[in-house]
């Protein structure tokens, strides 16, 4: 038995971009063949793009998918290589999420997905039906456009495997790997040696480790060796919504990762290859207990084909150093702060180039949130510059168009600060309540990252609105420090916040014109996940934007990211942001009062992270959260204190939930994101005082003993309240 070269790909597909998706698929096949591969695996639903959502219900989407597949089948690229390609297929009037396995203009098998992703961001059951006839195959009658190419009237459709002269291939589709009884287990017992997994798996902070461990587990178990070669392909990039698919194509052999692609990249096509020895799988499986189970395994339908993936000649390998043997490099995991630097930056680049706008605009307040967003844009510019220096023609072409260069330009964005000055606009919108410190920090940061910076005062606008109200009503609202009521105080803060949103969109529309260019800018929001969860922002203020790269990232993680970027990006100015007290600067500063975020909210950002994780990830209501936190925080908070914190959180969360319905589309990065669009589906009109639940909490808190052994501040210093574990 010889060796074979296998391929897994990451493609930056785009929903409904059939032309672009076709070209990226063909390019990946071409690269695979250049490297001597005989099996190419692509991402889930790669022909249409994974994020088509309700467009999957349209007949046009299925029609165009077949048209693209026809082009692939006719192409020279797809000759003499087995291709595993993803597309929706209608079988007997039912829409399935399928893999179409082809070889030399023939369709070998259409394998429908059996277990759907239907949690969190995923709604596959809305569009697709799972294939419930396990280990069964039916005839699928091909459309005429395909028959004319393949000469086939019908092909096998269902849960089957492909048997070649030298091995056996089985398909496992994305979510199926994450299920308790994954198909690879039974397929492996029935002799399948190569497993393909085509995914549409999105990035989430700290998620990659779980994915990798599942693939390693799929091909190695201590007591029951499954063994096998696992080819994992994933989409990479923003294909039209809040998710960033984080690539990281992999090849795993007997529990060892032998090849790994990038998790974050500006490349449209990335191909990962490995030369492996199929005999390693057979040796790994030579265990008595496994053999006994395999002998009793139920049989899969085998699609027999008369070709081999390997040539059977070991001496045909040109370079034995390519063969996967011995010690392998460790799997590359990014730290959360690195993930924040890279994931949202790549997402912003895809959004910018595909929206065909001329750059980004952000109200830069001098606080850490707008600072973090700006540094992420700078990280994007760094990635663009690196790609340009490496000669990435697609990145260079996109950068020229975005920067307003003529078609015959030789411009290349090799300097990130210079490129940032062309496409990134920052604006400090000061009022009489703003401090010199925040104004200086904003200016210094803009200078450090190279953005085109504007510094303005908007007191005349604020005064005009305030005077208009006084003229119409006959009363003039006052801030709290001047004797005003809470209603007056809040209204005066909101005037400033909402005017900043209006100014932001005005400048975003006209700044390219001011600078002699055409088009407009996208406005960036900078509300973090904790403030959104608590509702600590003004509805329709400058948190209302086109997109928000940090909307699902906690304040705690953002601080770690800023500390990382300070050193990695050589931006010492970021120290000033880390040391500053977070403040909205919407109220007058006096000798005895300076507005501070955590004081306004009545809870710390670390506490918010804990509340958010318990509410969403652990699925806790008020009572369950109280009982858990009595245990976790009991050493430094009494039951009554825990009760007050839990009730205060749920009250503020509930009465502000309506703000989530208009939340700016945000990069999804955190499991406890309150995004109301499709991830965190909740009412927005609550009984916010939760009378039944709170009464039960109060009764329990009155009876439970106080077991505190330290002060709350001491516990905070010892990181007893912690929302994340790295």
N, C-alpha and C positions, 0 to 999 in steps of 0.2 A: 504494500500500500504506500502511495506517495503522499506528498504534502499538498495542502491547498491554501490559496490566498483568499481571505475573506474580507469583506468591506462593510462598514456601517457608515452612514452619512448623517450630517446635520445640514439642513437646507433652510434658508431664510425665506420661506414661502409667505404668500400674502393672499388673504381670502379673496376669491373671485378673480385673481390676477392670472388667468389661464395661460396667457402668452408668456409672462415672466416665469410662472411655475414650470411650464414645459421646458423652457430654456435651462433653468437650474437643474431640473431632473436629468436632461440630456448631458449637461456638463458633468454632473456627478458620475454618470455612467461612463463617460469618456475618460475621466480621471481614473476610475476604477479599473478600466481595461488597460490603461497605460501602465498601471502598477501590477498588471498580471493577474488581477482578481477574476474569479469565475462565478462569484455570487455577490450581488449588490443588494443592500437593504436600505430603503428610504423611510422617511417619517410617516406618521399616521396622516391619512387623508391629504397626501402631498399634492395631488393633482388639483384639488379645489382650494387647498388651504384648510387648516383645521377650524378656523374661527368663522365659518360661514353662518353658523347659527340657523335662524329661520329660513335662510336661503337654501338650506338642505331640503326643505319641503317643496321647493320649486322644481318643476320639471326641467327647466332650462339648465339648472346646475348639474343634474344627472346627464343631460344631453351633451353639454360641453365637456364633461369629464370623459365620456366615451370618445368624443372627438380628439381630445388630447391624447388619450391612450392609443388611438389609431395612429397618431403621428409618431408616438414612441415605437409602436410595433413596426412601422414602416422604416424607421431610422436605421442607419448603419451603426450608430452607437450601440443599439440594443442587440446586435448580432453576437452570437457566440458567448453570451453571458446570461446567467439566470438573474432576473430582476424581480424583486418583490416590491410592488408599487401599490400605493394607497389611494382609494377613491370610494365614493358612495355608489352602491349598486341597488337597483330596484329588482327584486326577485319575487315573482308572483304578487305584484302590487304592494310589496312590503319593502321599505327602505332599510338597507343594511350598511353598516360601516365595514368596508371590506379591504382585504389584501388581494391583489391580482398578481399571480406568479406567472411570469412569461419566460419563454426561451425561443430564440430564433423565429420570431413572428408567430408564435403559437402561445395560446393561453393554456397553462397546465392545470391551474386550480384557482377558483375564487373562494377565498376563505373569509366568511363573515365573523365579526366580533361577537363573542358569546357573553361577556360580562362588561356592562357599561359603567363608565365613570359618571356618577350622578350626584356627587356631593360637592359642597363648596362652590368653586367656580364652574363646575361641570354640570351640564344638563343634557347629556347624550340621549336619555330616554325621551326627551321632547321631540327628537328628530329621527332616532334610529330604534329599531327593534332588535333585541339580542337573539342570536341563533340558539334555539333551545334544543335542537336535535343533535345532541352530542354523539360524536363518532358516526354520524350519518351524512350521506351525500345524496344530492339530487342533481338532475340535469338543469342547467341554466341555458336558455336559448338566447343566443347572441344577437345584438342588433345588426342590421344589414351592413352598416359602415364597418363593423369589425369582421363580419363574415367575408366581405370582399377582400380582406387582407389575409386572414388566417386560413380561409377555406374550411373553417369549423362551423358547424351548425349549432352545436351545443357543447358545453364544457362542464366539468364537475363543479358543484357548488355545495360547500358545507365544511364539516369538521373532518378533514383528512390530512394526510401527510404525503410528502413527495419522496419516492424511493428512486435514487439514481443508481448507477452501476456500483458506486463506491461508498455511498453513505445514505442517510435518511434525514430529511429536513422537515421540521415542524414550525408552525407559526403560533406565536403568542402575542396578543395585541394589547399593548399599553396597560390598561387597568387589570387585565388578566394576571399580570405579574404580582399585583398588589392584593389579590384575593387569597383567602385561606387555602383553597384547593386549586392552586394554579394548574393550568393545562400541562405545563412542562413536566409535572410529576408523572402523570400517566403516559404522556408521550415518551418520556425517557425510559420508562419501564417497558414500553413496547418497541424499543430499539431506535428511537429518534436520537441522533447524535448532534445535530445542529439546530439550535432554536433561534428564530428571528423574532425580534420585538421591535415593532414600529410604534413610536410614541408621539403624543402631543402633550408633553409634560412641562408645566410652567415652573419658573423660578419662584422659590420662596426661601427666605433666609433660613439657613441651617437644614435644608431639605435634602441636599445631594447625598449626604451620608446614608440616609435610609434607602434611597434608590440603589446606590452601589451595593449595599449589603444584601438587598433582595436579589440582585443579579448574581452575586457571589454565592449566596445560599442556594440559588436555583441550580447551580452546577456543582455544588459540593455540600454534602451533609455528612456529619461525623459518623452517624450510625448507619445511615442508608445512602451510600454514595450514588447520587444521581449522575454526576459526570456530564460532560457535554461542552459544546462551544456555543456561547450565547452572544448573539450579535444585536446590539442595542442602537437603534437609530432614533433621533429626536429632531423635532423642529427647533429652529433657533431664530430668535428675533421677535419683533412685534408684528403680528399679522393682522392688526386692525382694531385691537381693543386694549383692555387694561393689563393683559398678561404679557410677560416676556418669556418665551420658550427658550430654555437655557442649554440646548444642545447637549454637549458632553457625550457624544457618541462613544460607545465602548465595545470592546471585544473581550469576553471573559472565557477562560478555559479552565475547567475543573476548579472553579472557585478563585482563580487568580486573574486579575485584570492585566491583560497583556498589551492593550492599546487603549488610549484615552484621548478624546478630542477636547477642544476648548469648551469651557462652560459659557464664556462671554467672548463674542467676537463680532467684528464688523463685516466679516466675510459672508458672502451670499451662499457659498458652497464650501463645505469642509468634508473631506473624505478621510476616514481612518481605516488603515489596513493592518493585517497581521498574517504572517506565514506560520501555520500551525500544523502539527502532526496528528492526524485523526486517530492514530494508534494510541496516543496518550489518553484519549477518552475511553477506549476499550480496556486499557490497562487499569484505569481508575475504577472502572465498573466491575472488575474481577473480584468481587466480594460475595461470599456465600449468601448472606441475608438478602442482598440486593438481587442476586440471581434467582433466589427462591420466589421473591415477589414478582420479578419480571416473568417468570415462567407461568404465573397465574394471571398476568395482566390481560385486560380486554383488548381486543384487536382494533386498531385504527384502519380505516380504508386507506389503501396505498395507491397513489397515482404513480404508476411505473413509467419511467422514461429511460431511454437508451443513450444516456450520455453520463459522463463522470465529471465531478468537480476537480478532481486531481488527475494528474497524468500517470500516476503509478510509478514514476521514475524519480527516485531521490536525487540521482545525479544531475537532474535537470535544474536543480536549484543553483542559481548563479553564485549566490553568496550565502554560505551556511550561517553567517552571522545574523541573517534575517530570521532564521528559524527561532521560534520562541522556546528557549530552554533556559535553565538556571535561574539566577536571581533576577527579579523584575523590579522596575522602578515603582515607588510607592504611588498610590492614588493621590492625585492633586486635589486638595480641598482648600477653598478660599475661606479666610476668616470672615465673619459677618461684616466687618468694616470694609473689607476688600470687595465683598459682594455688593455692598451699597455703592462703592466707587465705580463698579463695572456694570452691573445689571441695569440700573436706571439710566446710565449713560448710553448704553447700547440701544435701549428702548427709545430714548429721546432722539437718537440719531435716525432710527428707522422712521419715527413719527415725523420728524422734520423733513426728511428727503421724500417720503411718500405723500405727505400733505402738500408738497411743492410750495411751501412758504419760504420766507427769506431769513428766518432766524427766530430767536426767542427774546421776550421782554419780561422782566421781573421787577416788581416793587421791592427794592432792597432796603430793609428797615434798619439794618445794623444789629439785628438779633440772630440767634443761631439757626433758626429754621430757614429763613431766606438765604442766609449764608450757606447752609448745607445744600440747598437747591442750586445756588450759583456755583458752588464747588463741583457739584455733579455735572453741570454744563461744562465747566472747565475740564473735568475728567473726560467728557465726550470729545472736546477739542483735542485733548492729548491723544486719545485713541485714533481720531481722524488723522492727526499729524503723523503718528506712528505708522498707520496704514499707508499714508502718502509716501513716507520715506521708504517703505517697503515696496512701492510701486503698484499698489492696488488701484487698478484703472477705474473700477466702479466707484470707489470712494472718491477718487480725484475728480471724476466727472460730476458726481453729485455735489461735491464741495464747490466746484466752479459755478454750477448753476445756482446754488443757494447764495453764493457770494456775489452774484450778479455779473459774473465775468462773461465776455462774448464767447461765441462758439469756437473761435480760433485761438482762444487764450492758451498760454502755456503755464498759467498759474497752478501751483501745487501748494496745498496748505501744510507746509512742513513745520511751521512755527505755531504752537497752540495759542499763544497770546495774540499773535497777529490775526489768526483765524477767528479767535473769540471777539476781537475788536470789530470784525466784519459782520458777525452774525448774532452777537449777544449784546443786549442792551439792558443796563441796570439803571434804576431811578430811585433816588432817595426823596420821599415826599414828606417833608418836614412840616410841623405846625409849632405853635407856641408851647406845646407840651413835649416836644422832642428835645432831647439832650444833645449837647455838643459831642458827647462820647459816641452816641450811635451814628451821628452824621459822619464823624471822622472814621469810625470803623467801616462804614459803608464805602466811603471814598477810598480808603486804603485797600480794602479787599478788591474793589473794582480795578484799581491800579495794578494790584498783584496778579490778577488773572487776565487782565487786558481788555475787559469789557468796555463798551462805549457807554460812559456814565453820564447821567443827568442828575443835577442837584437842584431841587426846587422847594419853595415854600407855598403851601396851599391855604394859608390863613385867610386870605381874601375870600376864597370859596366857602370855607367853613363859616365865616362871619356872615356872608351873604345869605346862606341857608338859614342860619340862626335868626338873622334879622327879618327874613321873610316870614318865619313862623311867628315872631313877635308882632310884626305888622298885622298879620291876618287874625291872630287870636287875642292880641292885647296883653299877653304875658310873655316874659322872657325866661327861658329855662336856665338853671344854674347848675354848676358842678357841685358834688357833695361837699367838697372842701370849702365851698363858698356858701353853704347852707341849703343846697338843693336837695330834693327828695331822691330816693333810689331811681325812680322812673326818669326824672330829669337827667340824672347823672348818666344813666345807661343810654338815653337818647342822644345826648351830646357826644358820647363816645362813638356811637354807631354812625352819626353824621360823618365823622372823620374817616371811619373805616370804609363806608360805602362810597364816599367821594374818591377814595384812592382807587377803587375798582373802575370807576368811570374814567378817571385820568389815565389809568393803565391802558385801557382799551383805546382811548384817543391817541395816545403816544404810540401804541403798537401798530395802529393803522397808518400813522403818518410819518413815523421816523424813517422808513426806507425812502419816502418821497423827499424828506428833508435832506437826506444824504445822496440824493440824485439817483435813486434806484426805484424799481417798480415792486409791487406786491405789498405784503403785510407781514407782521410778526405774530407768533403765537405767544399768548400770555401764560406765564407759569404761576401756579399756585404754590403755597408753601406751608400748608397746615399739616401737622404731623398726625399720626394715627391716634395718639392719646388725647389730643385736643379735640379731634373729631368725635371720638367716643364720648367724651365729657360734654361736647357741645360748646367748648370754650372758643368760639369765634362768632363773628357777626354774619348772619345770613346775607348773602349778596354783597360781601365786602371783597377785599382783594384776595381772599381765599377762593373766590369765584373766578375761575380762570379756564383756559382751554384744557390744560393737562397739569397734573401735579405729580412729580416724580417721588415725593416723600410722603404722600398721603397715607401710606400703609406701613410707615416706619416709625418706631417709637422714639421718643426724645432720648431715652437711654442709649439706643443704638446710634442715633445721630451724633451724640457727643463722642462716642467711640470712633465714629467715622471721621469727624472733624479732627480728632487727635491723630488719627492715622494719616489723613491727608496733609496735615501740617508738616509731617516729616517726609512722607512719600512724594508729595508734590512740591516740597520746599516752599511752604507758605507760612512763614513765622507769624504773620498777622492773625492767624487763626487762634493763637494763644489768647488774644484779647477777647475773642468771642467765647471761648471756653470759660474764661474767668468772669464774664459779665453775668449779672443776675437777669434772668429772662423777664422782660416787661413789655407790655403793649404800648406804653407811653401815650395813652389816650386821655389821661386825667392830668390836671396841673400838678407839678412837683412843688412841694413845700418843704420847709425845714423839718417837719415832723412826718411827712408822708411821701413815699415813693411807691408807685404801683408795681406790684410783683405778681407774676403769673400764678405761682403755687398758692400764694395767699388769696388771690382772687378765686381760684378754683376750690379752695378748701381741702386740697389733697395734693400729695407730691406726685411727680411724674412716675417714680418707681411704684407707688401704690396704684396708679392708673394702669400700669402694665400688668400688675397682678390681677386687678379687677377685670381688665379686658380679657386676659387669658382664661380666667375662671368662667366668665360669662359665655364666651364663644367656644373655646376649645374644650373646656371641661363641662360645658352645657349646664351651668349653675344658674338657678334663679336666686332671689334674695336669701331664702332660707338655707339652701345648700351652700351658698357662698359664706354665709355667717358661720355655719358649723365647721367648714373647712378652715376658715381664717382664725376661729377660736383655737384650733389646734396649731396652726402654723405661726400665729402671732401671739399666742397665749403667754409667752415668756416675757413680753414687754408691753402688752396691752390687755386691759381687763375685758371681760365679756361685754360690759356696757360700752367701752370705748370701741371695740370691734363692731358692735351693733350700730353705733352712731356713724362710723365710717361707711359701713355697707349701706345703710339707709340713705345717707347723703349721696353716695355714688349713684344708687339706683334712682333716686329722685331727680338728680341733675341729668342723668342719662335719659330718663323717660321723657322729661319735659322738653328736652332739646332734640329728641329723636327726629322730629320733623325736618331738622336741618340736613339729615342724611339723604333726603329725597332730592336735594339739589347739590349734593356734594360733587365737586369737580372730579372728572375721571382721573383716577390715580393708579400709578404703577402698583400692582399687587405684590407685596413682599412679606406680609405678616399674617399669621393664622387668625389673629383676633381683629382683623380689619372690620370696621362697621359699614363697609360699602353696601348701600341699599339697592344697587342696581341688580345684582344677581348672587352676591356672595353671602350677605347677611340679611336674610329676609325677615323683617319684623314689622309690627304695626308702627305707625308714627303718631297715633293718638292713644296714649296710655292712661290708666288710672295711676298717675305718677306718685301718689302717696301710698300705694300698695297696702291698703288698710288691713287686709287679712294676713298678708305675709309679715308686715312690720309688727303687727300685734303678737304674732307667734315668736318673732325674734325678741321682742321686748320681754315677753314672759320667760323665755329661756335665759336671757341675759341676766335677769333678776335673780335666778336660782343658781346659776353656775358660779363656782368659786373663782376668786381672783388668784391666778397663779403667776403673776408677773415677778420676774427676778432681775430685770434691768429696765432702765429708762428707754423710751422709744428712740431718742436721739442716739443712745449707745448702740441700740439694735441697728439703726440705720448705718452708723459708722462701721458696723461689723457685717454689713450687707445681708442682714436677716430678711429685709424686704427686697426681693430681687425678682424682676419680671422675666429674665432670660438666663439661660445657661449656655455659655459658648461651647 
